């Protein structure tokens, strides 16, 4: 008999009146059942968070830092167990799941460090005559309770990017994990329950999506941190214009290979990284390589290498250490990817490899001659599909990158430092990676996009700033 996983209500275990199933996308097996909080329990969690906010904001830094250190340590100790759980509920290959746990370990460690060293700043005000004898202390304080809404593609690490910064600044958080992948977040709840964090400072509620509008609208939750689709994200923002909303949304990430990146070793490296990062996580990453924009002088040689390396990606059971690409999160996701590729082919695109579906798995796919009116050319595929584009100059390459509604990250393969700085200046994205794919993210760096890729930044220190506001204390009558 399958045990129903309880959720975490104001720091304690709780069970609702109903539950739902989590199934493995590779073989359809039952991974677990998860209890659904009732309306009364959701209200209890929100009320507890609002009541806890003043005291939690005043919690000594060492208390918050110690809790964050504990979470980091326990995640590391339970790495294999949690990685297996991520693979089971998400379908990502176990080697990528282990990497995700390792990143979450670092996120909580960095949050502990930031909690200890966030000191604010001081400034003398007697720089003008009217400020004589005056001195200011500027500190940051939480804006209030955070509603964190997490996606399915990184069910632990993107949860960590909401929970850890909130705890670090002393902001209560109500976490809503994705319905497809709630189990990793519930394990994180187990670990948080081992700490001395005050009751009400955190909850993990697997709330059905249809119940979210009321939670989003609740005035006791003034901060919303959402990661997911641009459609849902902007619906949330538009529905609560007076709230502080951070959106980490989609992408259509480009890898640019310029004329100076032309040696055999250069092209091997570019092809290897492009093949890996168009397919890692099954392509279900906002910064997966979706577009390859290559100078005509290197295009043909690069295409040959990219196709070969994509074909070499190992597919199959994600629990196998040798597997590079597992299934998508569910069969509907794979069917959508299939329909987008079929649409591109019907409009004139050529499939160089892949282009087939089996259940929830879609084969690593490379497409050339992609017409501009194909949905694959403009939308985020969120699957293991990349398209190849030939250009005749750096100007044309950078224009092609910017010809997108999205602007999350871009990778530029070049040895020219001037071109690197030009890319940083001209590309309309939140991050530029030189000499590598756009899919690199260090969890301490500011991460986010422009245009339809969202607003605000994650990265522990930057999310902490996002969850807080400056408050000035002016001291008067001082001999400075």
ZALUM-344449 format. One record per residue (C-alpha): y, x, z; residue in one letter. Coordinates in steps of 0.05 Angstrom, whole numbers. Each point is the difference from the previous one (the first is absolute). Layout:
BEGIN
c2 | c1 | c3 | aa
Y | X | Z | A
...
END
This chain:
BEGIN
c2 | c1 | c3 | aa
0 | 0 | 0 | X
68 | 28 | -20 | X
50 | 9 | 57 | X
69 | -29 | -10 | X
54 | 52 | 10 | X
54 | -21 | 49 | X
73 | 14 | -13 | X
53 | 29 | 47 | X
50 | -47 | 31 | X
55 | 35 | 41 | X
-47 | 58 | 13 | X
-62 | -38 | 20 | X
-60 | -26 | -38 | X
1 | -72 | -23 | X
-40 | -47 | -44 | X
21 | -61 | -39 | X
-33 | -64 | -22 | X
-18 | 24 | -70 | X
-20 | 64 | -35 | X
-6 | 29 | -70 | X
-47 | 50 | -33 | X
14 | 70 | -24 | X
-48 | 21 | -56 | X
-14 | 67 | -33 | X
27 | 0 | -71 | X
-54 | 47 | -24 | X
-62 | -42 | 17 | X
28 | -64 | 30 | X
-32 | 13 | 68 | X
31 | -29 | 62 | X
41 | 52 | 37 | X
22 | -45 | 57 | X
33 | -65 | 21 | X
70 | -1 | 28 | X
30 | -51 | 48 | X
63 | -36 | -23 | X
56 | -11 | 51 | X
21 | -72 | 12 | X
73 | -22 | -6 | X
5 | 1 | 75 | X
-26 | 71 | 3 | X
49 | 23 | -53 | X
56 | -31 | 41 | X
-25 | 34 | 62 | X
0 | 68 | -34 | X
71 | -9 | -27 | X
26 | -25 | 67 | X
-33 | 59 | 36 | X
30 | 50 | -49 | X
70 | -29 | 8 | X
-7 | 0 | 75 | X
-25 | 72 | 1 | X
55 | 27 | -46 | X
54 | 19 | 52 | X
-49 | 35 | 47 | X
-37 | 35 | -57 | X
65 | 26 | -29 | X
14 | 31 | 68 | X
-69 | 32 | 7 | X
5 | 76 | 12 | X
-14 | 42 | -61 | X
-58 | 34 | 32 | X
-37 | -66 | 9 | X
7 | -19 | -73 | X
-16 | 71 | -23 | X
-62 | 3 | 44 | X
-26 | -65 | -29 | X
11 | 25 | -71 | X
-34 | 66 | 16 | X
-59 | -38 | 28 | X
-7 | -42 | -64 | X
3 | 63 | -43 | X
-54 | 33 | 41 | X
-46 | -60 | 1 | X
7 | -12 | -75 | X
-21 | 72 | -11 | X
-60 | -8 | 46 | X
-22 | -63 | -36 | X
15 | 24 | -71 | X
-69 | -10 | -31 | X
-10 | -69 | 32 | X
68 | -25 | -23 | X
-6 | 31 | -69 | X
-67 | -36 | -10 | X
35 | -65 | 21 | X
57 | 12 | -50 | X
-51 | 11 | -56 | X
-38 | -63 | 19 | X
60 | -46 | 3 | X
42 | 32 | -55 | X
-50 | 31 | -49 | X
34 | 68 | -4 | X
-46 | 60 | -4 | X
-17 | 30 | 67 | X
34 | 67 | -16 | X
66 | -36 | -10 | X
-12 | -43 | 61 | X
-9 | 63 | 43 | X
65 | 26 | -29 | X
35 | -65 | 20 | X
-23 | 6 | 72 | X
25 | 72 | 1 | X
68 | -23 | -24 | X
4 | -53 | 53 | X
-17 | 52 | 53 | X
61 | 39 | -24 | X
45 | -61 | -2 | X
-12 | -15 | 73 | X
8 | 73 | 18 | X
67 | 5 | -36 | X
23 | -64 | 33 | X
-16 | 29 | 68 | X
41 | 62 | -17 | X
58 | -41 | -26 | X
-1 | -44 | 62 | X
10 | 62 | 43 | X
56 | 32 | -41 | X
42 | -60 | -20 | X
63 | 15 | 40 | X
57 | -31 | -37 | X
64 | 40 | -9 | X
66 | 14 | 35 | X
70 | 8 | -29 | X
68 | 17 | 29 | X
53 | -50 | -19 | X
62 | 41 | 16 | X
5 | 23 | -72 | X
59 | -49 | -5 | X
53 | -10 | 55 | X
-24 | -71 | 14 | X
-68 | 27 | 21 | X
24 | 49 | 52 | X
-47 | 1 | 59 | X
-53 | -41 | -37 | X
-72 | 19 | -16 | X
-54 | -40 | -35 | X
-75 | -4 | 9 | X
-37 | -32 | -59 | X
-71 | -25 | 12 | X
-47 | -45 | -39 | X
-29 | -64 | 28 | X
-53 | -47 | -28 | X
24 | -58 | -43 | X
-54 | -43 | 31 | X
-72 | -21 | -11 | X
-31 | 25 | -65 | X
-44 | -43 | -43 | X
-45 | 49 | -38 | X
-36 | -28 | -61 | X
-51 | 49 | -27 | X
-38 | 3 | -67 | X
-74 | 9 | -15 | X
2 | 66 | -37 | X
12 | 45 | 61 | X
-24 | -45 | 56 | X
9 | 53 | 54 | X
54 | 48 | -23 | X
50 | -51 | -24 | X
-12 | -37 | 65 | X
15 | 66 | 36 | X
66 | 6 | -38 | X
23 | -66 | 32 | X
-31 | 5 | 70 | X
15 | 73 | 17 | X
75 | 0 | -15 | X
9 | -66 | 37 | X
-34 | 27 | 62 | X
39 | 65 | -5 | X
67 | -37 | 4 | X
-23 | -51 | 51 | X
-1 | -60 | -47 | X
-55 | -52 | 12 | X
-41 | -12 | -63 | X
-42 | -57 | -25 | X
-46 | 27 | -54 | X
-29 | -45 | -53 | X
-56 | 38 | -38 | X
-22 | -21 | -70 | X
-52 | -55 | 1 | X
-47 | 42 | -42 | X
2 | 60 | 46 | X
15 | -18 | 73 | X
-55 | 39 | 34 | X
33 | 69 | 0 | X
62 | -30 | 33 | X
-43 | -34 | 53 | X
-32 | 67 | 17 | X
70 | 29 | 7 | X
12 | -56 | 49 | X
-60 | 23 | 41 | X
32 | 69 | 5 | X
69 | -27 | 16 | X
-32 | -41 | 56 | X
-22 | 65 | 33 | X
73 | 21 | 9 | X
51 | -19 | 53 | X
46 | -36 | -48 | X
29 | -63 | 32 | X
-30 | -69 | -13 | X
35 | -34 | -57 | X
21 | 65 | -34 | X
-52 | -8 | -55 | X
-46 | -51 | -31 | X
-48 | 2 | -59 | X
-5 | -69 | -30 | X
-43 | -14 | -62 | X
44 | -59 | -19 | X
-18 | -36 | -66 | X
52 | 10 | -54 | X
16 | -74 | -3 | X
24 | 3 | 72 | X
47 | 59 | -11 | X
63 | -38 | -22 | X
11 | -27 | 70 | X
-11 | 68 | 31 | X
48 | 33 | -50 | X
53 | -52 | 16 | X
-6 | 7 | 76 | X
68 | 24 | 27 | X
-35 | 39 | 56 | X
-26 | 48 | -53 | X
65 | 31 | -28 | X
-34 | 59 | -36 | X
-52 | -8 | -55 | X
-38 | 59 | -29 | X
-40 | -21 | -61 | X
-45 | 39 | -46 | X
-29 | -36 | -60 | X
18 | -33 | -66 | X
71 | -4 | -24 | X
-7 | -75 | -10 | X
-18 | -14 | 72 | X
46 | 52 | 28 | X
63 | -27 | -33 | X
-21 | -71 | 18 | X
0 | 22 | 72 | X
68 | 35 | -6 | X
32 | -60 | -35 | X
-26 | -48 | 53 | X
31 | 38 | 59 | X
67 | 28 | -24 | X
25 | 15 | 70 | X
-61 | 41 | 21 | X
-11 | 74 | -9 | X
-55 | 5 | -52 | X
-33 | 64 | -24 | X
-41 | -7 | -64 | X
-51 | 50 | -26 | X
-21 | -31 | -65 | X
-32 | 18 | -67 | X
7 | 55 | -50 | X
-16 | 20 | -71 | X
-5 | 74 | 14 | X
9 | 50 | -57 | X
-26 | 71 | -7 | X
44 | 39 | -48 | X
-29 | 62 | -34 | X
55 | 41 | -33 | X
-3 | 52 | -56 | X
1 | 60 | 47 | X
-63 | -23 | 36 | X
-42 | 25 | -58 | X
-51 | 52 | 21 | X
-74 | -17 | 4 | X
4 | 6 | 76 | X
62 | -43 | 2 | X
-32 | -56 | -40 | X
-65 | 4 | 38 | X
38 | -9 | 66 | X
42 | -58 | -27 | X
-61 | -35 | -29 | X
-40 | 10 | 64 | X
55 | -29 | 44 | X
15 | -57 | -48 | X
-73 | -20 | -5 | X
-10 | 4 | 75 | X
63 | -38 | 19 | X
-4 | -55 | -52 | X
-67 | -18 | 31 | X
2 | 17 | 74 | X
-5 | -62 | 44 | X
-23 | -34 | -64 | X
72 | 6 | -25 | X
21 | -45 | 57 | X
59 | 42 | 23 | X
73 | -13 | -15 | X
6 | 72 | -24 | X
-64 | 5 | -40 | X
13 | 31 | -69 | X
8 | -58 | -48 | X
40 | 32 | -56 | X
-8 | 70 | -29 | X
62 | 21 | -40 | X
-14 | 65 | -37 | X
41 | 43 | -47 | X
-27 | -2 | -71 | X
-13 | 75 | 2 | X
-52 | -8 | 55 | X
-21 | -72 | -10 | X
-64 | 9 | -41 | X
-29 | 55 | 43 | X
18 | -38 | 63 | X
-31 | -65 | -24 | X
-66 | 34 | -14 | X
-2 | 30 | 69 | X
22 | -64 | 36 | X
-53 | -42 | -35 | X
-54 | 50 | 17 | X
20 | 4 | 73 | X
6 | -75 | 7 | X
-70 | -8 | -28 | X
-24 | 51 | 52 | X
24 | -44 | 58 | X
-62 | -20 | 39 | X
-6 | -75 | 10 | X
-48 | -40 | 43 | X
-14 | -15 | 73 | X
63 | 19 | 40 | X
-43 | 20 | 59 | X
-27 | 58 | -41 | X
38 | 66 | 13 | X
-4 | 17 | -74 | X
35 | -63 | -25 | X
72 | 7 | -23 | X
14 | -72 | -21 | X
-28 | -62 | 34 | X
12 | -74 | -12 | X
66 | -36 | 5 | X
13 | -41 | 61 | X
-34 | -61 | -31 | X
-26 | -27 | -66 | X
63 | -39 | -14 | X
41 | 64 | 2 | X
-48 | 32 | -50 | X
3 | -61 | -45 | X
76 | 4 | 0 | X
-2 | 73 | -21 | X
-50 | -17 | -54 | X
45 | -55 | -27 | X
60 | 48 | -3 | X
-39 | 52 | -39 | X
-28 | -54 | -47 | X
71 | -24 | -11 | X
23 | 71 | -18 | X
-58 | 9 | -49 | X
14 | -67 | -32 | X
72 | 24 | -12 | X
-22 | 66 | -31 | X
-17 | 49 | 56 | X
-60 | 46 | -6 | X
-49 | 11 | 58 | X
-20 | 74 | 0 | X
-49 | -7 | 58 | X
-20 | -55 | 49 | X
24 | -71 | -11 | X
-61 | -33 | 31 | X
-11 | -40 | 64 | X
-61 | -11 | 43 | X
12 | -48 | 57 | X
57 | 27 | 43 | X
-3 | 68 | -34 | X
43 | 19 | -60 | X
-17 | 64 | -37 | X
52 | 56 | 1 | X
40 | -15 | -63 | X
48 | 36 | -47 | X
42 | -38 | -50 | X
42 | 27 | -58 | X
49 | -32 | -48 | X
20 | -51 | 53 | X
49 | -51 | -29 | X
64 | -14 | 38 | X
-15 | -74 | 6 | X
-67 | 10 | 36 | X
2 | -19 | 73 | X
-34 | 67 | 14 | X
63 | 35 | -26 | X
47 | -30 | 51 | X
-37 | -27 | 61 | X
-39 | 36 | 54 | X
-73 | -1 | -19 | X
-26 | 19 | 69 | X
-66 | 22 | -31 | X
-32 | 62 | -31 | X
38 | -3 | -66 | X
50 | 49 | -31 | X
38 | -1 | -65 | X
20 | 60 | -43 | X
69 | 7 | -33 | X
26 | 53 | -48 | X
74 | 22 | 3 | X
40 | 52 | -38 | X
47 | 26 | 54 | X
16 | 3 | 74 | X
56 | -51 | -13 | X
-50 | -48 | -29 | X
-50 | 12 | 56 | X
49 | -14 | 55 | X
26 | -61 | -36 | X
-71 | -26 | -4 | X
-10 | 10 | 75 | X
63 | -40 | 14 | X
-19 | -55 | -48 | X
-35 | -38 | 54 | X
17 | -55 | 50 | X
-32 | 45 | 53 | X
22 | 66 | 30 | X
-45 | 26 | 54 | X
-21 | 72 | -18 | X
-9 | 43 | -61 | X
-37 | 66 | -13 | X
30 | 52 | -47 | X
-43 | 58 | -25 | X
50 | 55 | -16 | X
13 | 73 | 19 | X
75 | -5 | -11 | X
39 | -5 | 65 | X
61 | -28 | -37 | X
-43 | -55 | -29 | X
-28 | -14 | 69 | X
70 | -10 | 28 | X
18 | -41 | -60 | X
-60 | -45 | 12 | X
21 | -8 | 73 | X
70 | -20 | -23 | X
-17 | -45 | -59 | X
-66 | -35 | 14 | X
11 | -69 | 31 | X
-55 | 6 | 53 | X
-6 | 12 | 75 | X
-37 | 65 | -8 | X
-13 | 54 | -52 | X
-60 | 47 | 4 | X
5 | 64 | -41 | X
-64 | 32 | -27 | X
-45 | -57 | 22 | X
-15 | -73 | -7 | X
47 | -52 | 29 | X
-54 | -21 | 50 | X
17 | 51 | 54 | X
26 | -27 | 66 | X
10 | 39 | 64 | X
3 | -51 | 55 | X
60 | 32 | 35 | X
44 | 0 | -62 | X
45 | -59 | -19 | X
-41 | -45 | -45 | X
25 | -60 | -39 | X
29 | -21 | -66 | X
58 | -30 | -38 | X
6 | -59 | -47 | X
-60 | -47 | 8 | X
-37 | 52 | 41 | X
35 | -23 | 63 | X
53 | 17 | 51 | X
-2 | 45 | 61 | X
-43 | 60 | 15 | X
-64 | 15 | 38 | X
-19 | 68 | 28 | X
-1 | 1 | 76 | X
71 | 24 | 15 | X
30 | -42 | -56 | X
-36 | -64 | 22 | X
23 | 12 | 71 | X
72 | 2 | -26 | X
-14 | -64 | -39 | X
-25 | -36 | 62 | X
61 | 19 | 42 | X
76 | -2 | -1 | X
54 | 48 | 26 | X
36 | -19 | 63 | X
61 | 41 | 23 | X
18 | 15 | 72 | X
73 | 24 | 8 | X
18 | 37 | 63 | X
74 | 4 | 17 | X
46 | 41 | 45 | X
-39 | 64 | -8 | X
26 | 71 | 0 | X
-36 | 27 | -61 | X
END
